[in-house]
Amino acid sequence: MTEDVQARIDQAVKGSDVLLFMKGSPLFPQCGFSSRAIAILDRLGVDYASIDVLQDQGIRQGIKAYSDWPTIPQLYVKGEFVGGSDIMMEMYESGELAELMTKSGVAQKAA
Amino acid sequence: MAMAADEIAALIRQSIPDASVEITDLAGDGDHYAARVVSESFRGLPRVRQHQRVYEALGGRMGGVLHALQLTTATP
């Protein structure tokens, strides 16, 4: 699996400005942490893509190696790993996440 | 399968000796914790790296036996 999976992940990460690896879908998150991540992105008003790791065991394991990060969700902005839901929450509350989106050229709908 | 709060705190202090560690049992079920870790050694590190230091301290338990650990890191 590994090399092929890593290549697929890499392609996905580079293919979307904002990408969330999560459990479930934005409409039906399957875990509280994923649900929290979605709420934050929705609040920011950014367009994002998501990948449901529950649909693909290869990606579910591979993403942890890709980022050297043990948990899901995982947020990527412009190909860079930002963090999991705790970091997203801290950065959202301090305004850093909005700032990162702006700096990365990701449009946010005004709240 | 779950871990005790003081076991989590001990592992973190073992690998980040100056850390002040505060563990809260969120649901009272010994399975959903919040940890707040404050350490001078976090200074200058991006948040991702700070959290990674804590995950390293937990030695592979994060995402496994420890599914639900809400983590906050800070410098004193």
N, CA and C atoms of all chains as a GROMACS GRO file, in nm:
protein
  561
    1MET      N    1   0.080  -0.119   0.000
    1MET     CA    2   0.000   0.000   0.000
    1MET      C    3   0.085   0.126   0.000
    2THR      N    4   0.181   0.138   0.091
    2THR     CA    5   0.227   0.267   0.141
    2THR      C    6   0.258   0.373   0.036
    3GLU      N    7   0.342   0.340  -0.062
    3GLU     CA    8   0.384   0.446  -0.153
    3GLU      C    9   0.270   0.501  -0.235
    4ASP      N   10   0.186   0.410  -0.280
    4ASP     CA   11   0.070   0.450  -0.358
    4ASP      C   12  -0.023   0.538  -0.276
    5VAL      N   13  -0.045   0.499  -0.151
    5VAL     CA   14  -0.132   0.577  -0.063
    5VAL      C   15  -0.073   0.714  -0.038
    6GLN      N   16   0.057   0.719  -0.009
    6GLN     CA   17   0.122   0.848   0.017
    6GLN      C   18   0.110   0.939  -0.104
    7ALA      N   19   0.124   0.882  -0.222
    7ALA     CA   20   0.113   0.962  -0.345
    7ALA      C   21  -0.030   1.014  -0.362
    8ARG      N   22  -0.126   0.929  -0.331
    8ARG     CA   23  -0.266   0.972  -0.341
    8ARG      C   24  -0.298   1.083  -0.242
    9ILE      N   25  -0.246   1.069  -0.121
    9ILE     CA   26  -0.269   1.172  -0.020
    9ILE      C   27  -0.205   1.303  -0.064
   10ASP      N   28  -0.082   1.292  -0.111
   10ASP     CA   29  -0.008   1.410  -0.154
   10ASP      C   30  -0.084   1.485  -0.263
   11GLN      N   31  -0.137   1.408  -0.356
   11GLN     CA   32  -0.212   1.466  -0.466
   11GLN      C   33  -0.338   1.538  -0.415
   12ALA      N   34  -0.407   1.474  -0.321
   12ALA     CA   35  -0.528   1.533  -0.265
   12ALA      C   36  -0.496   1.662  -0.190
   13VAL      N   37  -0.389   1.657  -0.110
   13VAL     CA   38  -0.351   1.771  -0.028
   13VAL      C   39  -0.314   1.890  -0.116
   14LYS      N   40  -0.246   1.861  -0.227
   14LYS     CA   41  -0.203   1.969  -0.315
   14LYS      C   42  -0.315   2.013  -0.409
   15GLY      N   43  -0.420   1.931  -0.418
   15GLY     CA   44  -0.527   1.960  -0.512
   15GLY      C   45  -0.636   2.052  -0.459
   16SER      N   46  -0.637   2.078  -0.328
   16SER     CA   47  -0.740   2.166  -0.272
   16SER      C   48  -0.675   2.270  -0.183
   17ASP      N   49  -0.727   2.393  -0.190
   17ASP     CA   50  -0.672   2.499  -0.105
   17ASP      C   51  -0.693   2.467   0.042
   18VAL      N   52  -0.814   2.421   0.073
   18VAL     CA   53  -0.845   2.384   0.211
   18VAL      C   54  -0.901   2.243   0.209
   19LEU      N   55  -0.834   2.152   0.279
   19LEU     CA   56  -0.874   2.012   0.276
   19LEU      C   57  -0.878   1.957   0.418
   20LEU      N   58  -0.989   1.892   0.452
   20LEU     CA   59  -1.003   1.832   0.584
   20LEU      C   60  -1.015   1.681   0.571
   21PHE      N   61  -0.923   1.611   0.635
   21PHE     CA   62  -0.940   1.466   0.650
   21PHE      C   63  -1.024   1.446   0.776
   22MET      N   64  -1.134   1.374   0.763
   22MET     CA   65  -1.227   1.364   0.875
   22MET      C   66  -1.292   1.227   0.881
   23LYS      N   67  -1.367   1.204   0.990
   23LYS     CA   68  -1.447   1.083   0.999
   23LYS      C   69  -1.590   1.120   0.965
   24GLY      N   70  -1.642   1.062   0.859
   24GLY     CA   71  -1.775   1.096   0.812
   24GLY      C   72  -1.770   1.211   0.712
   25SER      N   73  -1.886   1.270   0.687
   25SER     CA   74  -1.893   1.378   0.589
   25SER      C   75  -1.933   1.506   0.661
   26PRO      N   76  -1.915   1.622   0.595
   26PRO     CA   77  -1.953   1.748   0.660
   26PRO      C   78  -2.098   1.747   0.709
   27LEU      N   79  -2.187   1.682   0.635
   27LEU     CA   80  -2.327   1.678   0.678
   27LEU      C   81  -2.349   1.578   0.791
   28PHE      N   82  -2.270   1.469   0.789
   28PHE     CA   83  -2.284   1.366   0.892
   28PHE      C   84  -2.150   1.327   0.949
   29PRO      N   85  -2.090   1.417   1.028
   29PRO     CA   86  -1.962   1.383   1.091
   29PRO      C   87  -1.981   1.264   1.186
   30GLN      N   88  -1.884   1.173   1.187
   30GLN     CA   89  -1.898   1.051   1.267
   30GLN      C   90  -1.820   1.058   1.398
   31CYS      N   91  -1.776   1.176   1.435
   31CYS     CA   92  -1.697   1.187   1.557
   31CYS      C   93  -1.702   1.333   1.601
   32GLY      N   94  -1.701   1.354   1.731
   32GLY     CA   95  -1.714   1.490   1.785
   32GLY      C   96  -1.604   1.584   1.739
   33PHE      N   97  -1.482   1.530   1.726
   33PHE     CA   98  -1.370   1.615   1.686
   33PHE      C   99  -1.386   1.660   1.540
   34SER      N  100  -1.431   1.570   1.456
   34SER     CA  101  -1.454   1.605   1.316
   34SER      C  102  -1.568   1.707   1.306
   35SER      N  103  -1.669   1.687   1.387
   35SER     CA  104  -1.782   1.777   1.388
   35SER      C  105  -1.739   1.918   1.427
   36ARG      N  106  -1.649   1.926   1.524
   36ARG     CA  107  -1.598   2.054   1.571
   36ARG      C  108  -1.517   2.123   1.460
   37ALA      N  109  -1.438   2.045   1.388
   37ALA     CA  110  -1.356   2.099   1.280
   37ALA      C  111  -1.445   2.160   1.170
   38ILE      N  112  -1.550   2.088   1.136
   38ILE     CA  113  -1.644   2.135   1.035
   38ILE      C  114  -1.711   2.265   1.081
   39ALA      N  115  -1.752   2.269   1.208
   39ALA     CA  116  -1.818   2.388   1.260
   39ALA      C  117  -1.726   2.510   1.247
   40ILE      N  118  -1.597   2.490   1.273
   40ILE     CA  119  -1.502   2.600   1.264
   40ILE      C  120  -1.488   2.648   1.120
   41LEU      N  121  -1.475   2.554   1.027
   41LEU     CA  122  -1.459   2.593   0.885
   41LEU      C  123  -1.586   2.664   0.835
   42ASP      N  124  -1.702   2.613   0.879
   42ASP     CA  125  -1.827   2.677   0.838
   42ASP      C  126  -1.836   2.818   0.894
   43ARG      N  127  -1.794   2.832   1.020
   43ARG     CA  128  -1.798   2.964   1.082
   43ARG      C  129  -1.706   3.062   1.010
   44LEU      N  130  -1.593   3.012   0.964
   44LEU     CA  131  -1.500   3.099   0.890
   44LEU      C  132  -1.555   3.135   0.753
   45GLY      N  133  -1.645   3.050   0.704
   45GLY     CA  134  -1.703   3.076   0.573
   45GLY      C  135  -1.606   3.051   0.458
   46VAL      N  136  -1.523   2.948   0.471
   46VAL     CA  137  -1.432   2.916   0.361
   46VAL      C  138  -1.486   2.794   0.285
   47ASP      N  139  -1.453   2.787   0.158
   47ASP     CA  140  -1.483   2.666   0.081
   47ASP      C  141  -1.377   2.563   0.114
   48TYR      N  142  -1.419   2.440   0.135
   48TYR     CA  143  -1.322   2.336   0.165
   48TYR      C  144  -1.366   2.204   0.105
   49ALA      N  145  -1.268   2.118   0.086
   49ALA     CA  146  -1.296   1.982   0.044
   49ALA      C  147  -1.273   1.892   0.165
   50SER      N  148  -1.336   1.774   0.165
   50SER     CA  149  -1.312   1.683   0.275
   50SER      C  150  -1.296   1.542   0.223
   51ILE      N  151  -1.221   1.463   0.299
   51ILE     CA  152  -1.204   1.322   0.267
   51ILE      C  153  -1.245   1.241   0.389
   52ASP      N  154  -1.334   1.147   0.370
   52ASP     CA  155  -1.382   1.062   0.479
   52ASP      C  156  -1.289   0.943   0.493
   53VAL      N  157  -1.210   0.943   0.600
   53VAL     CA  158  -1.111   0.836   0.617
   53VAL      C  159  -1.178   0.702   0.650
   54LEU      N  160  -1.304   0.707   0.694
   54LEU     CA  161  -1.372   0.582   0.727
   54LEU      C  162  -1.403   0.501   0.600
   55GLN      N  163  -1.398   0.569   0.485
   55GLN     CA  164  -1.426   0.502   0.359
   55GLN      C  165  -1.301   0.434   0.302
   56ASP      N  166  -1.186   0.460   0.363
   56ASP     CA  167  -1.061   0.412   0.304
   56ASP      C  168  -0.957   0.386   0.413
   57GLN      N  169  -0.943   0.259   0.449
   57GLN     CA  170  -0.850   0.224   0.557
   57GLN      C  171  -0.706   0.261   0.524
   58GLY      N  172  -0.672   0.256   0.395
   58GLY     CA  173  -0.536   0.292   0.354
   58GLY      C  174  -0.506   0.436   0.386
   59ILE      N  175  -0.599   0.522   0.351
   59ILE     CA  176  -0.582   0.665   0.379
   59ILE      C  177  -0.591   0.691   0.529
   60ARG      N  178  -0.678   0.619   0.596
   60ARG     CA  179  -0.693   0.640   0.741
   60ARG      C  180  -0.561   0.618   0.814
   61GLN      N  181  -0.487   0.516   0.774
   61GLN     CA  182  -0.356   0.491   0.836
   61GLN      C  183  -0.249   0.579   0.773
   62GLY      N  184  -0.257   0.592   0.640
   62GLY     CA  185  -0.152   0.663   0.566
   62GLY      C  186  -0.142   0.810   0.603
   63ILE      N  187  -0.254   0.871   0.636
   63ILE     CA  188  -0.252   1.014   0.665
   63ILE      C  189  -0.176   1.042   0.794
   64LYS      N  190  -0.177   0.943   0.885
   64LYS     CA  191  -0.106   0.961   1.012
   64LYS      C  192   0.044   0.962   0.990
   65ALA      N  193   0.089   0.883   0.894
   65ALA     CA  194   0.231   0.880   0.861
   65ALA      C  195   0.269   1.005   0.781
   66TYR      N  196   0.178   1.044   0.692
   66TYR     CA  197   0.204   1.158   0.604
   66TYR      C  198   0.236   1.283   0.685
   67SER      N  199   0.158   1.306   0.789
   67SER     CA  200   0.171   1.428   0.868
   67SER      C  201   0.250   1.406   0.997
   68ASP      N  202   0.280   1.279   1.029
   68ASP     CA  203   0.336   1.246   1.159
   68ASP      C  204   0.245   1.300   1.269
   69TRP      N  205   0.118   1.270   1.257
   69TRP     CA  206   0.016   1.320   1.350
   69TRP      C  207  -0.080   1.205   1.376
   70PRO      N  208  -0.107   1.174   1.503
   70PRO     CA  209  -0.176   1.047   1.532
   70PRO      C  210  -0.327   1.047   1.521
   71THR      N  211  -0.388   1.164   1.505
   71THR     CA  212  -0.534   1.166   1.514
   71THR      C  213  -0.598   1.232   1.392
   72ILE      N  214  -0.728   1.210   1.380
   72ILE     CA  215  -0.810   1.268   1.274
   72ILE      C  216  -0.922   1.343   1.345
   73PRO      N  217  -0.964   1.460   1.305
   73PRO     CA  218  -0.936   1.527   1.178
   73PRO      C  219  -0.797   1.590   1.165
   74GLN      N  220  -0.764   1.621   1.040
   74GLN     CA  221  -0.643   1.693   1.007
   74GLN      C  222  -0.676   1.797   0.900
   75LEU      N  223  -0.631   1.918   0.925
   75LEU     CA  224  -0.658   2.028   0.831
   75LEU      C  225  -0.532   2.066   0.753
   76TYR      N  226  -0.550   2.080   0.622
   76TYR     CA  227  -0.442   2.126   0.535
   76TYR      C  228  -0.487   2.252   0.463
   77VAL      N  229  -0.400   2.352   0.462
   77VAL     CA  230  -0.428   2.474   0.387
   77VAL      C  231  -0.313   2.497   0.291
   78LYS      N  232  -0.346   2.507   0.164
   78LYS     CA  233  -0.245   2.524   0.058
   78LYS      C  234  -0.133   2.421   0.070
   79GLY      N  235  -0.171   2.298   0.097
   79GLY     CA  236  -0.072   2.191   0.102
   79GLY      C  237   0.005   2.179   0.232
   80GLU      N  238  -0.020   2.273   0.325
   80GLU     CA  239   0.052   2.269   0.452
   80GLU      C  240  -0.038   2.213   0.562
   81PHE      N  241   0.018   2.124   0.644
   81PHE     CA  242  -0.056   2.070   0.757
   81PHE      C  243  -0.070   2.176   0.864
   82VAL      N  244  -0.193   2.203   0.906
   82VAL     CA  245  -0.218   2.306   1.008
   82VAL      C  246  -0.230   2.243   1.146
   83GLY      N  247  -0.307   2.133   1.156
   83GLY     CA  248  -0.324   2.068   1.285
   83GLY      C  249  -0.456   1.996   1.295
   84GLY      N  250  -0.486   1.948   1.415
   84GLY     CA  251  -0.612   1.880   1.440
   84GLY      C  252  -0.715   1.977   1.497
   85SER      N  253  -0.824   1.923   1.553
   85SER     CA  254  -0.934   2.010   1.592
   85SER      C  255  -0.900   2.099   1.711
   86ASP      N  256  -0.813   2.053   1.800
   86ASP     CA  257  -0.776   2.138   1.914
   86ASP      C  258  -0.700   2.262   1.867
   87ILE      N  259  -0.607   2.240   1.775
   87ILE     CA  260  -0.530   2.352   1.722
   87ILE      C  261  -0.620   2.444   1.642
   88MET      N  262  -0.711   2.385   1.565
   88MET     CA  263  -0.805   2.466   1.488
   88MET      C  264  -0.886   2.556   1.582
   89MET      N  265  -0.929   2.497   1.695
   89MET     CA  266  -1.010   2.575   1.790
   89MET      C  267  -0.928   2.689   1.851
   90GLU      N  268  -0.807   2.657   1.894
   90GLU     CA  269  -0.721   2.762   1.952
   90GLU      C  270  -0.695   2.872   1.851
   91MET      N  271  -0.667   2.832   1.727
   91MET     CA  272  -0.634   2.931   1.624
   91MET      C  273  -0.758   3.009   1.581
   92TYR      N  274  -0.872   2.943   1.586
   92TYR     CA  275  -0.996   3.012   1.550
   92TYR      C  276  -1.025   3.120   1.654
   93GLU      N  277  -1.015   3.082   1.780
   93GLU     CA  278  -1.048   3.175   1.888
   93GLU      C  279  -0.954   3.294   1.893
   94SER      N  280  -0.828   3.272   1.858
   94SER     CA  281  -0.732   3.382   1.864
   94SER      C  282  -0.729   3.462   1.735
   95GLY      N  283  -0.806   3.418   1.636
   95GLY     CA  284  -0.808   3.490   1.509
   95GLY      C  285  -0.697   3.447   1.413
   96GLU      N  286  -0.608   3.356   1.460
   96GLU     CA  287  -0.496   3.314   1.376
   96GLU      C  288  -0.541   3.235   1.253
   97LEU      N  289  -0.652   3.162   1.269
   97LEU     CA  290  -0.695   3.078   1.158
   97LEU      C  291  -0.747   3.165   1.044
   98ALA      N  292  -0.826   3.267   1.079
   98ALA     CA  293  -0.876   3.361   0.978
   98ALA      C  294  -0.758   3.429   0.909
   99GLU      N  295  -0.658   3.464   0.991
   99GLU     CA  296  -0.540   3.531   0.939
   99GLU      C  297  -0.464   3.440   0.842
  100LEU      N  298  -0.452   3.313   0.880
  100LEU     CA  299  -0.384   3.215   0.795
  100LEU      C  300  -0.457   3.201   0.661
  101MET      N  301  -0.590   3.197   0.666
  101MET     CA  302  -0.669   3.186   0.543
  101MET      C  303  -0.643   3.306   0.454
  102THR      N  304  -0.647   3.424   0.515
  102THR     CA  305  -0.625   3.548   0.439
  102THR      C  306  -0.486   3.547   0.376
  103LYS      N  307  -0.386   3.512   0.458
  103LYS     CA  308  -0.249   3.509   0.408
  103LYS      C  309  -0.231   3.408   0.297
  104SER      N  310  -0.308   3.299   0.305
  104SER     CA  311  -0.297   3.194   0.204
  104SER      C  312  -0.383   3.222   0.082
  105GLY      N  313  -0.453   3.334   0.085
  105GLY     CA  314  -0.535   3.370  -0.030
  105GLY      C  315  -0.663   3.291  -0.039
  106VAL      N  316  -0.714   3.242   0.075
  106VAL     CA  317  -0.840   3.168   0.076
  106VAL      C  318  -0.953   3.265   0.112
  107ALA      N  319  -1.054   3.272   0.026
  107ALA     CA  320  -1.163   3.368   0.046
  107ALA      C  321  -1.252   3.323   0.162
  108GLN      N  322  -1.291   3.419   0.245
  108GLN     CA  323  -1.386   3.392   0.353
  108GLN      C  324  -1.509   3.478   0.334
  109LYS      N  325  -1.624   3.417   0.348
  109LYS     CA  326  -1.746   3.498   0.342
  109LYS      C  327  -1.757   3.573   0.473
  110ALA      N  328  -1.785   3.701   0.463
  110ALA     CA  329  -1.795   3.782   0.584
  110ALA      C  330  -1.905   3.728   0.674
  111ALA      N  331  -1.874   3.715   0.802
  111ALA     CA  332  -1.973   3.660   0.896
  111ALA      C  333  -2.075   3.767   0.933
  112MET      N  334  -0.932  -0.047   2.884
  112MET     CA  335  -0.852   0.014   2.777
  112MET      C  336  -0.816   0.158   2.808
  113ALA      N  337  -0.902   0.226   2.883
  113ALA     CA  338  -0.880   0.368   2.908
  113ALA      C  339  -0.760   0.389   3.000
  114MET      N  340  -0.711   0.511   3.004
  114MET     CA  341  -0.598   0.544   3.089
  114MET      C  342  -0.643   0.632   3.204
  115ALA      N  343  -0.573   0.619   3.317
  115ALA     CA  344  -0.603   0.706   3.431
  115ALA      C  345  -0.540   0.842   3.408
  116ALA      N  346  -0.602   0.944   3.463
  116ALA     CA  347  -0.555   1.081   3.445
  116ALA      C  348  -0.411   1.098   3.494
  117ASP      N  349  -0.379   1.040   3.610
  117ASP     CA  350  -0.243   1.062   3.662
  117ASP      C  351  -0.139   0.986   3.581
  118GLU      N  352  -0.182   0.881   3.514
  118GLU     CA  353  -0.092   0.807   3.426
  118GLU      C  354  -0.055   0.895   3.305
  119ILE      N  355  -0.154   0.965   3.251
  119ILE     CA  356  -0.130   1.055   3.139
  119ILE      C  357  -0.037   1.168   3.182
  120ALA      N  358  -0.067   1.228   3.296
  120ALA     CA  359   0.015   1.339   3.346
  120ALA      C  360   0.159   1.294   3.370
  121ALA      N  361   0.175   1.173   3.426
  121ALA     CA  362   0.309   1.123   3.455
  121ALA      C  363   0.390   1.104   3.328
  122LEU      N  364   0.328   1.051   3.225
  122LEU     CA  365   0.399   1.030   3.098
  122LEU      C  366   0.445   1.164   3.039
  123ILE      N  367   0.358   1.264   3.047
  123ILE     CA  368   0.393   1.395   2.990
  123ILE      C  369   0.509   1.457   3.070
  124ARG      N  370   0.500   1.449   3.203
  124ARG     CA  371   0.606   1.509   3.286
  124ARG      C  372   0.739   1.437   3.269
  125GLN      N  373   0.730   1.308   3.242
  125GLN     CA  374   0.851   1.229   3.223
  125GLN      C  375   0.930   1.282   3.104
  126SER      N  376   0.860   1.319   2.998
  126SER     CA  377   0.933   1.358   2.878
  126SER      C  378   0.946   1.510   2.864
  127ILE      N  379   0.862   1.585   2.934
  127ILE     CA  380   0.877   1.731   2.937
  127ILE      C  381   0.884   1.771   3.084
  128PRO      N  382   1.002   1.762   3.144
  128PRO     CA  383   1.015   1.771   3.290
  128PRO      C  384   0.964   1.901   3.350
  129ASP      N  385   0.976   2.013   3.278
  129ASP     CA  386   0.934   2.139   3.340
  129ASP      C  387   0.784   2.165   3.322
  130ALA      N  388   0.714   2.071   3.261
  130ALA     CA  389   0.574   2.096   3.223
  130ALA      C  390   0.483   2.101   3.345
  131SER      N  391   0.393   2.196   3.343
  131SER     CA  392   0.282   2.188   3.437
  131SER      C  393   0.164   2.128   3.360
  132VAL      N  394   0.110   2.023   3.416
  132VAL     CA  395   0.008   1.945   3.345
  132VAL      C  396  -0.121   1.943   3.425
  133GLU      N  397  -0.229   1.974   3.357
  133GLU     CA  398  -0.359   1.977   3.422
  133GLU      C  399  -0.450   1.886   3.341
  134ILE      N  400  -0.502   1.782   3.403
  134ILE     CA  401  -0.589   1.690   3.330
  134ILE      C  402  -0.732   1.702   3.384
  135THR      N  403  -0.826   1.714   3.295
  135THR     CA  404  -0.966   1.718   3.335
  135THR      C  405  -1.038   1.600   3.272
  136ASP      N  406  -1.113   1.530   3.354
  136ASP     CA  407  -1.194   1.419   3.302
  136ASP      C  408  -1.326   1.479   3.254
  137LEU      N  409  -1.339   1.489   3.122
  137LEU     CA  410  -1.450   1.567   3.065
  137LEU      C  411  -1.586   1.502   3.088
  138ALA      N  412  -1.591   1.373   3.076
  138ALA     CA  413  -1.722   1.306   3.081
  138ALA      C  414  -1.738   1.223   3.208
  139GLY      N  415  -1.634   1.220   3.291
  139GLY     CA  416  -1.640   1.141   3.413
  139GLY      C  417  -1.636   0.991   3.387
  140ASP      N  418  -1.593   0.955   3.266
  140ASP     CA  419  -1.593   0.812   3.231
  140ASP      C  420  -1.452   0.756   3.219
  141GLY      N  421  -1.352   0.836   3.255
  141GLY     CA  422  -1.214   0.790   3.246
  141GLY      C  423  -1.169   0.766   3.102
  142ASP      N  424  -1.237   0.829   3.008
  142ASP     CA  425  -1.204   0.804   2.868
  142ASP      C  426  -1.198   0.932   2.784
  143HIS      N  427  -1.257   1.038   2.836
  143HIS     CA  428  -1.257   1.164   2.763
  143HIS      C  429  -1.190   1.271   2.848
  144TYR      N  430  -1.067   1.303   2.811
  144TYR     CA  431  -0.990   1.396   2.892
  144TYR      C  432  -0.958   1.523   2.816
  145ALA      N  433  -0.935   1.628   2.894
  145ALA     CA  434  -0.872   1.747   2.840
  145ALA      C  435  -0.740   1.763   2.913
  146ALA      N  436  -0.635   1.797   2.840
  146ALA     CA  437  -0.506   1.821   2.902
  146ALA      C  438  -0.459   1.961   2.866
  147ARG      N  439  -0.411   2.032   2.968
  147ARG     CA  440  -0.349   2.161   2.944
  147ARG      C  441  -0.204   2.149   2.989
  148VAL      N  442  -0.115   2.169   2.895
  148VAL     CA  443   0.028   2.151   2.923
  148VAL      C  444   0.099   2.283   2.902
  149VAL      N  445   0.165   2.330   3.007
  149VAL     CA  446   0.237   2.458   2.999
  149VAL      C  447   0.385   2.429   3.020
  150SER      N  448   0.467   2.470   2.924
  150SER     CA  449   0.610   2.445   2.937
  150SER      C  450   0.690   2.555   2.869
  151GLU      N  451   0.798   2.592   2.937
  151GLU     CA  452   0.889   2.691   2.880
  151GLU      C  453   0.949   2.638   2.749
  152SER      N  454   0.962   2.507   2.740
  152SER     CA  455   1.028   2.449   2.622
  152SER      C  456   0.942   2.463   2.496
  153PHE      N  457   0.818   2.506   2.511
  153PHE     CA  458   0.731   2.528   2.394
  153PHE      C  459   0.760   2.662   2.327
  154ARG      N  460   0.831   2.748   2.398
  154ARG     CA  461   0.848   2.884   2.347
  154ARG      C  462   0.911   2.883   2.208
  155GLY      N  463   0.849   2.957   2.118
  155GLY     CA  464   0.904   2.968   1.982
  155GLY      C  465   0.862   2.854   1.890
  156LEU      N  466   0.802   2.750   1.947
  156LEU     CA  467   0.759   2.638   1.862
  156LEU      C  468   0.620   2.664   1.806
  157PRO      N  469   0.597   2.633   1.679
  157PRO     CA  470   0.460   2.643   1.627
  157PRO      C  471   0.370   2.546   1.704
  158ARG      N  472   0.241   2.580   1.708
  158ARG     CA  473   0.147   2.501   1.786
  158ARG      C  474   0.147   2.352   1.748
  159VAL      N  475   0.161   2.326   1.619
  159VAL     CA  476   0.163   2.186   1.576
  159VAL      C  477   0.279   2.111   1.643
  160ARG      N  478   0.393   2.176   1.651
  160ARG     CA  479   0.510   2.112   1.713
  160ARG      C  480   0.489   2.095   1.864
  161GLN      N  481   0.424   2.193   1.926
  161GLN     CA  482   0.397   2.182   2.070
  161GLN      C  483   0.310   2.060   2.100
  162HIS      N  484   0.205   2.045   2.019
  162HIS     CA  485   0.116   1.930   2.039
  162HIS      C  486   0.191   1.800   2.009
  163GLN      N  487   0.276   1.806   1.908
  163GLN     CA  488   0.351   1.686   1.871
  163GLN      C  489   0.444   1.641   1.985
  164ARG      N  490   0.502   1.739   2.055
  164ARG     CA  491   0.588   1.705   2.170
  164ARG      C  492   0.508   1.626   2.274
  165VAL      N  493   0.383   1.668   2.296
  165VAL     CA  494   0.298   1.598   2.394
  165VAL      C  495   0.262   1.459   2.343
  166TYR      N  496   0.228   1.451   2.214
  166TYR     CA  497   0.194   1.320   2.157
  166TYR      C  498   0.312   1.225   2.167
  167GLU      N  499   0.434   1.279   2.143
  167GLU     CA  500   0.554   1.196   2.154
  167GLU      C  501   0.567   1.143   2.297
  168ALA      N  502   0.538   1.231   2.393
  168ALA     CA  503   0.546   1.190   2.534
  168ALA      C  504   0.451   1.074   2.562
  169LEU      N  505   0.339   1.073   2.493
  169LEU     CA  506   0.238   0.969   2.517
  169LEU      C  507   0.271   0.841   2.441
  170GLY      N  508   0.378   0.846   2.366
  170GLY     CA  509   0.436   0.727   2.306
  170GLY      C  510   0.339   0.637   2.229
  171GLY      N  511   0.268   0.693   2.132
  171GLY     CA  512   0.188   0.607   2.045
  171GLY      C  513   0.049   0.576   2.101
  172ARG      N  514   0.022   0.621   2.224
  172ARG     CA  515  -0.111   0.593   2.279
  172ARG      C  516  -0.217   0.685   2.219
  173MET      N  517  -0.171   0.803   2.178
  173MET     CA  518  -0.264   0.900   2.120
  173MET      C  519  -0.320   0.843   1.990
  174GLY      N  520  -0.451   0.853   1.975
  174GLY     CA  521  -0.513   0.796   1.856
  174GLY      C  522  -0.542   0.649   1.873
  175GLY      N  523  -0.484   0.589   1.976
  175GLY     CA  524  -0.510   0.449   2.005
  175GLY      C  525  -0.594   0.438   2.130
  176VAL      N  526  -0.532   0.398   2.244
  176VAL     CA  527  -0.607   0.389   2.368
  176VAL      C  528  -0.662   0.525   2.409
  177LEU      N  529  -0.591   0.630   2.370
  177LEU     CA  530  -0.638   0.765   2.403
  177LEU      C  531  -0.703   0.826   2.280
  178HIS      N  532  -0.829   0.799   2.263
  178HIS     CA  533  -0.897   0.856   2.148
  178HIS      C  534  -0.932   1.001   2.174
  179ALA      N  535  -0.982   1.026   2.294
  179ALA     CA  536  -1.041   1.156   2.320
  179ALA      C  537  -0.960   1.235   2.421
  180LEU      N  538  -0.855   1.296   2.374
  180LEU     CA  539  -0.777   1.386   2.458
  180LEU      C  540  -0.777   1.522   2.391
  181GLN      N  541  -0.842   1.615   2.456
  181GLN     CA  542  -0.847   1.751   2.403
  181GLN      C  543  -0.726   1.823   2.458
  182LEU      N  544  -0.643   1.873   2.370
  182LEU     CA  545  -0.512   1.923   2.413
  182LEU      C  546  -0.499   2.073   2.394
  183THR      N  547  -0.450   2.139   2.498
  183THR     CA  548  -0.414   2.280   2.488
  183THR      C  549  -0.272   2.296   2.537
  184THR      N  550  -0.191   2.369   2.463
  184THR     CA  551  -0.053   2.391   2.507
  184THR      C  552  -0.028   2.541   2.517
  185ALA      N  553   0.064   2.575   2.604
  185ALA     CA  554   0.096   2.717   2.623
  185ALA      C  555   0.234   2.731   2.683
  186THR      N  556   0.286   2.853   2.675
  186THR     CA  557   0.412   2.883   2.743
  186THR      C  558   0.377   2.964   2.868
  187PRO      N  559   0.460   2.954   2.972
  187PRO     CA  560   0.428   3.022   3.098
  187PRO      C  561   0.428   3.175   3.080
   0.00000   0.00000   0.00000
